[in-house]
Amino acid sequence: MMTTAQICRIIEHGQLSDRDLTDVITAVKYARRHLQRKVTSSLMVGDNVEFTSSKTGRTMVGTVTKIAIKYVTVSVPGWGSWKVPANMLTKIEDPLAA
């Protein structure tokens, strides 16, 4: 199995055809969908989660308030509600421990 670094090197050096790149993109999209469904099915309203904000770069800790197909709404004390892609969330046991 190839490492991520090896795959990136092959892509960066233009060693793949257009069809190969399309296949890689399709595989990445499939993997993201699978991860998103796995995370979404493991969460329930009231669970504590953490994620890294793309706006602030900080690790945010909050409580799940709504679970949709692709996004999970997380209430973060002092920061309001955030719609976060499910694959960016990590379930945690104790928000004070994060």
N, CA, C and O atoms as CSV, one atom per row, in Angstrom:
chain,resi,resn,atom,element,x,y,z
A,1,MET,N,N,0.851,-1.186,0.000
A,1,MET,CA,C,0.000,0.000,0.000
A,1,MET,C,C,0.893,1.245,0.000
A,1,MET,O,O,1.917,1.300,0.681
A,2,MET,N,N,0.476,2.226,-0.775
A,2,MET,CA,C,1.246,3.469,-0.880
A,2,MET,C,C,0.901,4.399,0.273
A,2,MET,O,O,-0.218,4.393,0.787
A,3,THR,N,N,1.880,5.192,0.664
A,3,THR,CA,C,1.636,6.186,1.708
A,3,THR,C,C,1.008,7.426,1.075
A,3,THR,O,O,1.038,7.595,-0.144
A,4,THR,N,N,0.448,8.276,1.905
A,4,THR,CA,C,-0.134,9.524,1.431
A,4,THR,C,C,0.925,10.384,0.752
A,4,THR,O,O,0.653,11.007,-0.275
A,5,ALA,N,N,2.118,10.420,1.312
A,5,ALA,CA,C,3.205,11.212,0.729
A,5,ALA,C,C,3.562,10.708,-0.668
A,5,ALA,O,O,3.815,11.511,-1.566
A,6,GLN,N,N,3.584,9.406,-0.857
A,6,GLN,CA,C,3.891,8.838,-2.173
A,6,GLN,C,C,2.816,9.203,-3.189
A,6,GLN,O,O,3.125,9.558,-4.326
A,7,ILE,N,N,1.563,9.115,-2.781
A,7,ILE,CA,C,0.454,9.459,-3.672
A,7,ILE,C,C,0.531,10.934,-4.055
A,7,ILE,O,O,0.364,11.286,-5.222
A,8,CYS,N,N,0.783,11.790,-3.076
A,8,CYS,CA,C,0.900,13.229,-3.355
A,8,CYS,C,C,2.042,13.505,-4.325
A,8,CYS,O,O,1.892,14.317,-5.238
A,9,ARG,N,N,3.185,12.838,-4.138
A,9,ARG,CA,C,4.323,13.024,-5.026
A,9,ARG,C,C,3.977,12.649,-6.468
A,9,ARG,O,O,4.354,13.354,-7.404
A,10,ILE,N,N,3.267,11.548,-6.644
A,10,ILE,CA,C,2.870,11.106,-7.984
A,10,ILE,C,C,1.942,12.127,-8.626
A,10,ILE,O,O,2.084,12.443,-9.807
A,11,ILE,N,N,0.983,12.649,-7.846
A,11,ILE,CA,C,0.043,13.644,-8.376
A,11,ILE,C,C,0.777,14.931,-8.718
A,11,ILE,O,O,0.568,15.497,-9.791
A,12,GLU,N,N,1.636,15.399,-7.817
A,12,GLU,CA,C,2.358,16.662,-8.024
A,12,GLU,C,C,3.300,16.620,-9.221
A,12,GLU,O,O,3.506,17.643,-9.874
A,13,HIS,N,N,3.869,15.473,-9.517
A,13,HIS,CA,C,4.811,15.363,-10.626
A,13,HIS,C,C,4.121,15.071,-11.961
A,13,HIS,O,O,4.790,14.834,-12.967
A,14,GLY,N,N,2.786,15.088,-11.971
A,14,GLY,CA,C,2.048,14.921,-13.218
A,14,GLY,C,C,2.162,13.547,-13.831
A,14,GLY,O,O,2.136,13.409,-15.054
A,15,GLN,N,N,2.288,12.523,-13.001
A,15,GLN,CA,C,2.458,11.168,-13.514
A,15,GLN,C,C,1.129,10.454,-13.751
A,15,GLN,O,O,1.114,9.279,-14.115
A,16,LEU,N,N,0.023,11.153,-13.548
A,16,LEU,CA,C,-1.288,10.541,-13.734
A,16,LEU,C,C,-2.001,11.173,-14.921
A,16,LEU,O,O,-1.855,12.365,-15.192
A,17,SER,N,N,-2.767,10.360,-15.615
A,17,SER,CA,C,-3.574,10.872,-16.720
A,17,SER,C,C,-4.824,11.543,-16.145
A,17,SER,O,O,-5.095,11.469,-14.946
A,18,ASP,N,N,-5.565,12.190,-17.019
A,18,ASP,CA,C,-6.812,12.822,-16.588
A,18,ASP,C,C,-7.771,11.780,-16.019
A,18,ASP,O,O,-8.430,12.034,-15.011
A,19,ARG,N,N,-7.854,10.625,-16.646
A,19,ARG,CA,C,-8.732,9.550,-16.172
A,19,ARG,C,C,-8.280,9.059,-14.787
A,19,ARG,O,O,-9.108,8.804,-13.913
A,20,ASP,N,N,-6.965,8.931,-14.599
A,20,ASP,CA,C,-6.432,8.515,-13.299
A,20,ASP,C,C,-6.806,9.527,-12.213
A,20,ASP,O,O,-7.205,9.147,-11.112
A,21,LEU,N,N,-6.673,10.811,-12.531
A,21,LEU,CA,C,-7.019,11.859,-11.566
A,21,LEU,C,C,-8.507,11.814,-11.233
A,21,LEU,O,O,-8.892,11.990,-10.078
A,22,THR,N,N,-9.336,11.580,-12.235
A,22,THR,CA,C,-10.782,11.463,-12.000
A,22,THR,C,C,-11.071,10.296,-11.068
A,22,THR,O,O,-11.910,10.409,-10.175
A,23,ASP,N,N,-10.386,9.179,-11.266
A,23,ASP,CA,C,-10.574,8.014,-10.398
A,23,ASP,C,C,-10.135,8.309,-8.963
A,23,ASP,O,O,-10.786,7.876,-8.012
A,24,VAL,N,N,-9.036,9.044,-8.807
A,24,VAL,CA,C,-8.562,9.419,-7.467
A,24,VAL,C,C,-9.590,10.317,-6.784
A,24,VAL,O,O,-9.908,10.117,-5.612
A,25,ILE,N,N,-10.108,11.302,-7.513
A,25,ILE,CA,C,-11.106,12.220,-6.955
A,25,ILE,C,C,-12.356,11.460,-6.542
A,25,ILE,O,O,-12.910,11.713,-5.472
A,26,THR,N,N,-12.804,10.535,-7.373
A,26,THR,CA,C,-13.984,9.726,-7.058
A,26,THR,C,C,-13.748,8.905,-5.791
A,26,THR,O,O,-14.633,8.808,-4.940
A,27,ALA,N,N,-12.566,8.320,-5.664
A,27,ALA,CA,C,-12.245,7.516,-4.480
A,27,ALA,C,C,-12.217,8.372,-3.218
A,27,ALA,O,O,-12.691,7.941,-2.167
A,28,VAL,N,N,-11.665,9.583,-3.315
A,28,VAL,CA,C,-11.614,10.484,-2.156
A,28,VAL,C,C,-13.034,10.890,-1.748
A,28,VAL,O,O,-13.360,10.896,-0.561
A,29,LYS,N,N,-13.873,11.227,-2.725
A,29,LYS,CA,C,-15.252,11.609,-2.410
A,29,LYS,C,C,-15.997,10.460,-1.745
A,29,LYS,O,O,-16.750,10.675,-0.796
A,30,TYR,N,N,-15.790,9.235,-2.241
A,30,TYR,CA,C,-16.426,8.071,-1.640
A,30,TYR,C,C,-15.965,7.893,-0.194
A,30,TYR,O,O,-16.777,7.657,0.701
A,31,ALA,N,N,-14.655,8.009,0.025
A,31,ALA,CA,C,-14.109,7.836,1.378
A,31,ALA,C,C,-14.660,8.892,2.331
A,31,ALA,O,O,-14.963,8.585,3.483
A,32,ARG,N,N,-14.793,10.134,1.861
A,32,ARG,CA,C,-15.351,11.193,2.705
A,32,ARG,C,C,-16.811,10.921,3.048
A,32,ARG,O,O,-17.229,11.105,4.191
A,33,ARG,N,N,-17.590,10.478,2.049
A,33,ARG,CA,C,-18.996,10.155,2.301
A,33,ARG,C,C,-19.121,9.034,3.319
A,33,ARG,O,O,-19.959,9.087,4.219
A,34,HIS,N,N,-18.274,8.015,3.166
A,34,HIS,CA,C,-18.302,6.885,4.090
A,34,HIS,C,C,-17.955,7.336,5.511
A,34,HIS,O,O,-18.621,6.942,6.468
A,35,LEU,N,N,-16.920,8.155,5.645
A,35,LEU,CA,C,-16.519,8.671,6.957
A,35,LEU,C,C,-17.625,9.531,7.560
A,35,LEU,O,O,-17.914,9.431,8.753
A,36,GLN,N,N,-18.245,10.379,6.731
A,36,GLN,CA,C,-19.318,11.255,7.197
A,36,GLN,C,C,-20.497,10.438,7.724
A,36,GLN,O,O,-21.053,10.751,8.776
A,37,ARG,N,N,-20.876,9.391,6.990
A,37,ARG,CA,C,-21.995,8.542,7.431
A,37,ARG,C,C,-21.652,7.799,8.715
A,37,ARG,O,O,-22.498,7.638,9.595
A,38,LYS,N,N,-20.415,7.352,8.816
A,38,LYS,CA,C,-19.969,6.632,10.013
A,38,LYS,C,C,-20.039,7.540,11.240
A,38,LYS,O,O,-20.533,7.133,12.292
A,39,VAL,N,N,-19.542,8.773,11.101
A,39,VAL,CA,C,-19.558,9.720,12.218
A,39,VAL,C,C,-20.995,10.107,12.561
A,39,VAL,O,O,-21.373,10.121,13.733
A,40,THR,N,N,-21.796,10.423,11.542
A,40,THR,CA,C,-23.177,10.834,11.773
A,40,THR,C,C,-23.967,9.749,12.509
A,40,THR,O,O,-24.747,10.049,13.413
A,41,SER,N,N,-23.763,8.494,12.118
A,41,SER,CA,C,-24.514,7.419,12.765
A,41,SER,C,C,-24.047,7.158,14.193
A,41,SER,O,O,-24.781,6.561,14.981
A,42,SER,N,N,-22.845,7.593,14.535
A,42,SER,CA,C,-22.337,7.354,15.891
A,42,SER,C,C,-22.716,8.475,16.871
A,42,SER,O,O,-22.524,8.333,18.079
A,43,LEU,N,N,-23.252,9.581,16.355
A,43,LEU,CA,C,-23.593,10.724,17.210
A,43,LEU,C,C,-25.068,10.751,17.571
A,43,LEU,O,O,-25.917,10.250,16.834
A,44,MET,N,N,-25.354,11.348,18.723
A,44,MET,CA,C,-26.727,11.599,19.149
A,44,MET,C,C,-26.789,13.026,19.679
A,44,MET,O,O,-25.783,13.575,20.129
A,45,VAL,N,N,-27.985,13.622,19.622
A,45,VAL,CA,C,-28.173,14.952,20.196
A,45,VAL,C,C,-27.792,14.891,21.671
A,45,VAL,O,O,-28.211,13.987,22.393
A,46,GLY,N,N,-27.000,15.851,22.105
A,46,GLY,CA,C,-26.530,15.891,23.489
A,46,GLY,C,C,-25.107,15.405,23.657
A,46,GLY,O,O,-24.505,15.610,24.711
A,47,ASP,N,N,-24.550,14.757,22.626
A,47,ASP,CA,C,-23.157,14.297,22.708
A,47,ASP,C,C,-22.204,15.493,22.706
A,47,ASP,O,O,-22.485,16.528,22.102
A,48,ASN,N,N,-21.090,15.331,23.383
A,48,ASN,CA,C,-20.037,16.349,23.389
A,48,ASN,C,C,-19.053,16.031,22.275
A,48,ASN,O,O,-18.620,14.890,22.119
A,49,VAL,N,N,-18.704,17.059,21.498
A,49,VAL,CA,C,-17.799,16.882,20.364
A,49,VAL,C,C,-16.776,18.008,20.329
A,49,VAL,O,O,-16.936,19.041,20.980
A,50,GLU,N,N,-15.720,17.784,19.551
A,50,GLU,CA,C,-14.751,18.846,19.315
A,50,GLU,C,C,-14.423,18.879,17.833
A,50,GLU,O,O,-14.564,17.880,17.129
A,51,PHE,N,N,-13.981,20.047,17.367
A,51,PHE,CA,C,-13.577,20.226,15.984
A,51,PHE,C,C,-12.660,21.430,15.920
A,51,PHE,O,O,-12.660,22.268,16.822
A,52,THR,N,N,-11.886,21.514,14.867
A,52,THR,CA,C,-11.018,22.670,14.664
A,52,THR,C,C,-11.715,23.629,13.725
A,52,THR,O,O,-12.064,23.262,12.603
A,53,SER,N,N,-11.919,24.847,14.172
A,53,SER,CA,C,-12.610,25.857,13.388
A,53,SER,C,C,-11.740,26.340,12.244
A,53,SER,O,O,-10.577,26.692,12.439
A,54,SER,N,N,-12.319,26.354,11.037
A,54,SER,CA,C,-11.580,26.886,9.891
A,54,SER,C,C,-11.549,28.413,9.934
A,54,SER,O,O,-10.716,29.037,9.275
A,55,LYS,N,N,-12.453,29.014,10.707
A,55,LYS,CA,C,-12.493,30.474,10.824
A,55,LYS,C,C,-11.449,31.001,11.797
A,55,LYS,O,O,-10.778,31.994,11.513
A,56,THR,N,N,-11.309,30.342,12.942
A,56,THR,CA,C,-10.411,30.836,13.979
A,56,THR,C,C,-9.152,29.993,14.153
A,56,THR,O,O,-8.175,30.455,14.742
A,57,GLY,N,N,-9.167,28.760,13.643
A,57,GLY,CA,C,-8.028,27.866,13.818
A,57,GLY,C,C,-7.969,27.239,15.199
A,57,GLY,O,O,-7.031,26.508,15.517
A,58,ARG,N,N,-8.968,27.524,16.014
A,58,ARG,CA,C,-9.011,26.995,17.385
A,58,ARG,C,C,-9.769,25.682,17.434
A,58,ARG,O,O,-10.620,25.402,16.589
A,59,THR,N,N,-9.443,24.884,18.443
A,59,THR,CA,C,-10.220,23.682,18.696
A,59,THR,C,C,-11.431,24.086,19.517
A,59,THR,O,O,-11.305,24.632,20.613
A,60,MET,N,N,-12.608,23.809,18.969
A,60,MET,CA,C,-13.861,24.179,19.613
A,60,MET,C,C,-14.482,22.935,20.243
A,60,MET,O,O,-14.408,21.843,19.680
A,61,VAL,N,N,-15.087,23.105,21.402
A,61,VAL,CA,C,-15.759,22.022,22.102
A,61,VAL,C,C,-17.201,22.440,22.314
A,61,VAL,O,O,-17.470,23.550,22.775
A,62,GLY,N,N,-18.131,21.554,21.977
A,62,GLY,CA,C,-19.535,21.894,22.139
A,62,GLY,C,C,-20.417,20.666,22.225
A,62,GLY,O,O,-19.938,19.539,22.352
A,63,THR,N,N,-21.724,20.910,22.152
A,63,THR,CA,C,-22.729,19.873,22.294
A,63,THR,C,C,-23.557,19.781,21.024
A,63,THR,O,O,-23.977,20.801,20.477
A,64,VAL,N,N,-23.793,18.568,20.557
A,64,VAL,CA,C,-24.602,18.344,19.357
A,64,VAL,C,C,-26.048,18.733,19.651
A,64,VAL,O,O,-26.641,18.260,20.621
A,65,THR,N,N,-26.615,19.604,18.803
A,65,THR,CA,C,-28.014,20.007,18.972
A,65,THR,C,C,-28.895,19.502,17.830
A,65,THR,O,O,-30.110,19.397,17.992
A,66,LYS,N,N,-28.295,19.185,16.673
A,66,LYS,CA,C,-29.068,18.694,15.536
A,66,LYS,C,C,-28.147,17.903,14.618
A,66,LYS,O,O,-26.990,18.269,14.412
A,67,ILE,N,N,-28.682,16.808,14.067
A,67,ILE,CA,C,-27.915,15.987,13.136
A,67,ILE,C,C,-28.676,15.942,11.814
A,67,ILE,O,O,-29.801,15.447,11.752
A,68,ALA,N,N,-28.053,16.463,10.763
A,68,ALA,CA,C,-28.635,16.421,9.422
A,68,ALA,C,C,-27.852,15.413,8.588
A,68,ALA,O,O,-27.028,14.672,9.124
A,69,ILE,N,N,-28.102,15.379,7.286
A,69,ILE,CA,C,-27.447,14.390,6.441
A,69,ILE,C,C,-25.943,14.620,6.353
A,69,ILE,O,O,-25.168,13.684,6.547
A,70,LYS,N,N,-25.515,15.845,6.063
A,70,LYS,CA,C,-24.081,16.126,5.922
A,70,LYS,C,C,-23.503,16.932,7.075
A,70,LYS,O,O,-22.323,16.799,7.400
A,71,TYR,N,N,-24.328,17.766,7.693
A,71,TYR,CA,C,-23.834,18.679,8.718
A,71,TYR,C,C,-24.454,18.378,10.073
A,71,TYR,O,O,-25.583,17.897,10.176
A,72,VAL,N,N,-23.679,18.677,11.104
A,72,VAL,CA,C,-24.145,18.527,12.482
A,72,VAL,C,C,-24.083,19.921,13.104
A,72,VAL,O,O,-23.064,20.605,13.004
A,73,THR,N,N,-25.172,20.339,13.745
A,73,THR,CA,C,-25.187,21.626,14.422
A,73,THR,C,C,-24.651,21.429,15.830
A,73,THR,O,O,-25.134,20.587,16.587
A,74,VAL,N,N,-23.645,22.220,16.163
A,74,VAL,CA,C,-22.972,22.103,17.456
A,74,VAL,C,C,-23.084,23.441,18.171
A,74,VAL,O,O,-22.755,24.485,17.608
A,75,SER,N,N,-23.553,23.405,19.421
A,75,SER,CA,C,-23.636,24.602,20.246
A,75,SER,C,C,-22.339,24.718,21.041
A,75,SER,O,O,-22.009,23.858,21.858
A,76,VAL,N,N,-21.609,25.814,20.778
A,76,VAL,CA,C,-20.327,26.048,21.444
A,76,VAL,C,C,-20.510,27.218,22.412
A,76,VAL,O,O,-20.791,28.334,21.975
A,77,PRO,N,N,-20.356,26.983,23.719
A,77,PRO,CA,C,-20.531,28.065,24.692
A,77,PRO,C,C,-19.638,29.261,24.379
A,77,PRO,O,O,-18.428,29.123,24.203
A,78,GLY,N,N,-20.254,30.429,24.315
A,78,GLY,CA,C,-19.522,31.651,24.036
A,78,GLY,C,C,-19.292,31.924,22.557
A,78,GLY,O,O,-18.840,33.012,22.201
A,79,TRP,N,N,-19.591,30.963,21.688
A,79,TRP,CA,C,-19.365,31.110,20.248
A,79,TRP,C,C,-20.627,30.868,19.425
A,79,TRP,O,O,-20.613,31.080,18.213
A,80,GLY,N,N,-21.719,30.428,20.056
A,80,GLY,CA,C,-22.979,30.206,19.345
A,80,GLY,C,C,-23.050,28.837,18.697
A,80,GLY,O,O,-22.325,27.915,19.068
A,81,SER,N,N,-23.948,28.723,17.711
A,81,SER,CA,C,-24.151,27.453,17.009
A,81,SER,C,C,-23.334,27.419,15.725
A,81,SER,O,O,-23.215,28.415,15.010
A,82,TRP,N,N,-22.776,26.251,15.456
A,82,TRP,CA,C,-21.957,26.055,14.264
A,82,TRP,C,C,-22.502,24.862,13.486
A,82,TRP,O,O,-22.820,23.831,14.078
A,83,LYS,N,N,-22.614,24.995,12.165
A,83,LYS,CA,C,-22.929,23.854,11.297
A,83,LYS,C,C,-21.590,23.297,10.828
A,83,LYS,O,O,-20.847,23.957,10.101
A,84,VAL,N,N,-21.299,22.086,11.252
A,84,VAL,CA,C,-19.988,21.493,11.013
A,84,VAL,C,C,-20.151,20.222,10.179
A,84,VAL,O,O,-21.027,19.409,10.474
A,85,PRO,N,N,-19.321,20.032,9.139
A,85,PRO,CA,C,-19.352,18.763,8.414
A,85,PRO,C,C,-19.054,17.623,9.388
A,85,PRO,O,O,-18.143,17.717,10.211
A,86,ALA,N,N,-19.828,16.555,9.283
A,86,ALA,CA,C,-19.714,15.452,10.244
A,86,ALA,C,C,-18.302,14.885,10.322
A,86,ALA,O,O,-17.854,14.502,11.402
A,87,ASN,N,N,-17.590,14.825,9.195
A,87,ASN,CA,C,-16.265,14.212,9.225
A,87,ASN,C,C,-15.218,15.068,9.934
A,87,ASN,O,O,-14.088,14.619,10.121
A,88,MET,N,N,-15.571,16.292,10.330
A,88,MET,CA,C,-14.638,17.141,11.085
A,88,MET,C,C,-14.805,16.977,12.596
A,88,MET,O,O,-14.024,17.534,13.368
A,89,LEU,N,N,-15.810,16.222,13.018
A,89,LEU,CA,C,-16.121,16.103,14.443
A,89,LEU,C,C,-15.446,14.895,15.077
A,89,LEU,O,O,-15.279,13.847,14.454
A,90,THR,N,N,-15.067,15.078,16.327
A,90,THR,CA,C,-14.565,13.990,17.154
A,90,THR,C,C,-15.394,13.970,18.424
A,90,THR,O,O,-15.504,14.977,19.123
A,91,LYS,N,N,-15.980,12.810,18.716
A,91,LYS,CA,C,-16.784,12.664,19.928
A,91,LYS,C,C,-15.857,12.597,21.129
A,91,LYS,O,O,-14.849,11.891,21.106
A,92,ILE,N,N,-16.204,13.345,22.192
A,92,ILE,CA,C,-15.407,13.325,23.416
A,92,ILE,C,C,-16.311,12.976,24.589
A,92,ILE,O,O,-17.523,13.187,24.536
A,93,GLU,N,N,-15.729,12.457,25.620
A,93,GLU,CA,C,-16.513,12.052,26.796
A,93,GLU,C,C,-16.822,13.209,27.717
A,93,GLU,O,O,-17.966,13.376,28.141
A,94,ASP,N,N,-15.817,14.014,28.034
A,94,ASP,CA,C,-15.987,15.082,29.007
A,94,ASP,C,C,-15.477,16.399,28.398
A,94,ASP,O,O,-14.282,16.525,28.131
A,95,PRO,N,N,-16.362,17.377,28.176
A,95,PRO,CA,C,-15.912,18.627,27.541
A,95,PRO,C,C,-14.882,19.377,28.374
A,95,PRO,O,O,-14.122,20.168,27.815
A,96,LEU,N,N,-14.824,19.165,29.672
A,96,LEU,CA,C,-13.851,19.840,30.507
A,96,LEU,C,C,-12.464,19.242,30.357
A,96,LEU,O,O,-11.467,19.879,30.697
A,97,ALA,N,N,-12.400,18.002,29.839
A,97,ALA,CA,C,-11.121,17.332,29.684
A,97,ALA,C,C,-10.429,17.736,28.392
A,97,ALA,O,O,-9.244,17.454,28.213
A,98,ALA,N,N,-11.159,18.401,27.476
A,98,ALA,CA,C,-10.568,18.747,26.179
A,98,ALA,C,C,-9.703,19.987,26.265
A,98,ALA,O,O,-9.132,20.412,25.260
